[in-house]
Amino acid sequence: MGFPARAKWYAQSTNLSLRILTGITSLIALCVFGWANSSHDITDLGYYDLGGPMLSPVIAGTGYTLAWSIIAVCVELLSHKPIHHGVYVTFDLFAWTGLVATIVMYLLWMMPYLRGVAYDCKAGYRDCSGKTLADIEYFGTAVALVTMILYFWLFVRSCISTHKLRKEARLSRKESNDSRA
């Protein structure tokens, strides 16, 4: 099935630019939470994932958004054809809801620390205070929220585009049926 002419408001270059931006923000958040995860003293927590201590669920959400951004950009750039907007609707919805869920879960889990309870850093980390570590995680949360907003924007753009494609297809079917009659 070929793609009909695109509307003026929707351009493939805009879509690619937004996806590259979401990839960059996802990578920043992933790096920040990865570093924060490695610098926590997790001996008393007991949360483990893949054999190692796991602190932030946002790592899973940003990992998915980074992977989806890379896959979408690579497929569009290598195939020189746009991905159908219905695919974008599905995977952007997964990315957006995944980030919403993991950020909410993270903020609820970190509520005592947001009220002033100090973080514990690993022994041997110099210049690591609980305040510095908390500030770095707040920055990572802010970047993850920006990524979440960008994915919501991409989801809405894809929904509108899919609606317009369906409307155009319905009108063309109606015109072809009318011409036969």
C-alpha positions as CSV (number, residue, x, y, z in Angstrom):
1,M,0.0,0.0,0.0
2,G,1.5,3.3,-1.0
3,F,1.3,6.4,1.0
4,P,-0.8,9.3,-0.2
5,A,0.5,12.8,-0.4
6,R,1.3,14.1,3.0
7,A,-0.4,17.1,4.6
8,K,1.6,20.3,4.8
9,W,1.8,20.1,8.6
10,Y,3.4,16.7,8.6
11,A,6.9,16.3,7.2
12,Q,9.2,13.3,7.4
13,S,12.1,15.5,8.3
14,T,10.2,17.0,11.3
15,N,9.3,13.4,12.4
16,L,13.0,12.3,12.1
17,S,14.2,15.4,14.0
18,L,11.8,14.8,16.8
19,R,12.8,11.1,17.0
20,I,16.5,12.1,17.1
21,L,15.8,14.5,19.9
22,T,13.9,11.9,21.9
23,G,16.8,9.5,21.3
24,I,19.3,12.1,22.7
25,T,17.1,12.9,25.7
26,S,16.6,9.2,26.4
27,L,20.3,8.6,26.2
28,I,21.0,11.4,28.6
29,A,18.4,10.2,31.1
30,L,19.7,6.6,30.8
31,C,23.3,7.7,31.4
32,V,22.3,9.8,34.4
33,F,20.3,7.1,36.0
34,G,22.9,4.5,35.2
35,W,25.6,6.5,36.9
36,A,23.3,7.2,39.9
37,N,22.5,3.5,40.1
38,S,26.1,2.6,40.3
39,S,26.9,5.2,43.0
40,H,24.2,4.3,45.5
41,D,24.9,2.2,48.5
42,I,22.3,-0.6,47.9
43,T,23.4,-3.1,50.5
44,D,20.2,-2.6,52.5
45,L,17.7,-2.3,49.7
46,G,17.8,-5.7,48.0
47,Y,16.4,-4.8,44.6
48,Y,18.2,-6.8,41.9
49,D,17.8,-7.0,38.2
50,L,20.0,-9.1,35.9
51,G,22.2,-10.2,38.7
52,G,23.1,-6.6,39.9
53,P,21.4,-4.1,42.1
54,M,18.7,-2.1,40.4
55,L,17.6,1.3,41.8
56,S,15.6,3.2,39.2
57,P,12.7,1.8,37.1
58,V,13.2,4.8,34.8
59,I,16.2,2.9,33.4
60,A,13.7,0.4,31.8
61,G,11.5,3.1,30.4
62,T,14.3,5.2,28.9
63,G,16.0,2.1,27.6
64,Y,12.8,1.3,25.6
65,T,12.5,4.8,24.3
66,L,16.1,4.9,23.2
67,A,15.8,1.6,21.4
68,W,12.6,2.6,19.6
69,S,14.1,6.0,18.6
70,I,17.1,4.3,17.1
71,I,15.1,1.6,15.3
72,A,12.6,4.2,13.9
73,V,15.3,6.6,12.7
74,C,17.4,3.8,11.2
75,V,14.5,2.2,9.3
76,E,13.4,5.5,7.8
77,L,16.9,6.6,6.9
78,L,17.9,3.2,5.4
79,S,14.7,2.4,3.6
80,H,14.0,5.9,2.3
81,K,10.4,5.2,3.0
82,P,8.3,6.3,5.9
83,I,7.0,3.8,8.4
84,H,3.2,3.6,8.5
85,H,1.7,6.0,11.0
86,G,-0.2,3.2,12.7
87,V,3.1,1.6,13.7
88,Y,4.1,4.9,15.2
89,V,0.9,5.2,17.1
90,T,1.4,1.8,18.7
91,F,5.0,2.1,19.6
92,D,4.9,5.8,20.6
93,L,2.0,4.9,22.9
94,F,4.0,2.2,24.5
95,A,7.0,4.6,24.9
96,W,4.8,7.3,26.4
97,T,2.9,5.1,28.8
98,G,6.0,3.2,29.8
99,L,7.7,6.5,30.7
100,V,4.7,7.7,32.6
101,A,4.5,4.5,34.6
102,T,8.2,4.2,35.4
103,I,8.5,7.9,36.4
104,V,5.5,7.7,38.6
105,M,6.7,4.5,40.2
106,Y,10.2,6.1,40.7
107,L,8.8,9.3,42.3
108,L,6.5,7.3,44.6
109,W,9.4,5.1,45.6
110,M,11.7,8.1,46.2
111,M,9.2,10.1,48.2
112,P,11.1,9.8,51.5
113,Y,14.2,11.1,49.8
114,L,12.3,14.0,48.3
115,R,11.3,15.0,51.9
116,G,14.9,15.3,53.0
117,V,16.1,11.8,54.0
118,A,19.8,11.7,53.0
119,Y,21.1,9.3,50.3
120,D,23.9,6.9,51.1
121,C,26.8,6.7,48.6
122,K,29.0,3.7,48.1
123,A,32.1,3.5,50.2
124,G,35.1,4.8,48.3
125,Y,33.2,7.3,46.2
126,R,34.9,10.6,46.9
127,D,32.9,13.8,46.5
128,C,29.7,11.9,46.6
129,S,27.2,13.4,49.0
130,G,23.6,12.5,49.3
131,K,22.6,16.0,48.1
132,T,24.7,15.8,45.0
133,L,23.4,12.4,44.1
134,A,19.8,13.5,44.6
135,D,20.4,16.6,42.4
136,I,21.7,14.4,39.7
137,E,18.7,12.1,39.9
138,Y,16.4,15.1,39.8
139,F,18.1,16.2,36.6
140,G,17.7,12.7,35.1
141,T,14.0,12.8,36.1
142,A,13.6,16.2,34.4
143,V,15.2,14.9,31.2
144,A,13.0,11.8,31.3
145,L,9.9,14.1,31.7
146,V,11.0,16.0,28.6
147,T,11.3,12.7,26.7
148,M,7.9,11.8,27.9
149,I,6.4,15.1,26.6
150,L,8.1,14.6,23.3
151,Y,6.7,11.1,23.0
152,F,3.2,12.3,23.8
153,W,3.7,14.9,21.1
154,L,4.8,12.3,18.6
155,F,1.9,10.1,19.6
156,V,-0.6,12.8,19.0
157,R,1.0,13.7,15.6
158,S,0.8,10.1,14.6
159,C,-2.8,9.8,15.6
160,I,-3.8,12.9,13.6
161,S,-1.8,11.6,10.6
162,T,-3.4,8.2,10.8
163,H,-6.9,9.8,11.0
164,K,-6.1,11.9,7.9
165,L,-4.8,8.8,5.9
166,R,-8.0,6.9,6.8
167,K,-10.2,9.8,5.8
168,E,-8.4,10.2,2.5
169,A,-8.7,6.4,1.8
170,R,-12.4,6.5,2.7
171,L,-13.0,9.5,0.3
172,S,-11.1,7.9,-2.5
173,R,-13.2,4.7,-2.1
174,K,-16.4,6.7,-2.1
175,E,-15.3,8.6,-5.3
176,S,-14.4,5.3,-7.1
177,N,-17.8,3.8,-6.1
178,D,-19.6,6.9,-7.3
179,S,-17.7,6.9,-10.6
180,R,-18.8,3.2,-11.2
181,A,-22.4,4.0,-10.7
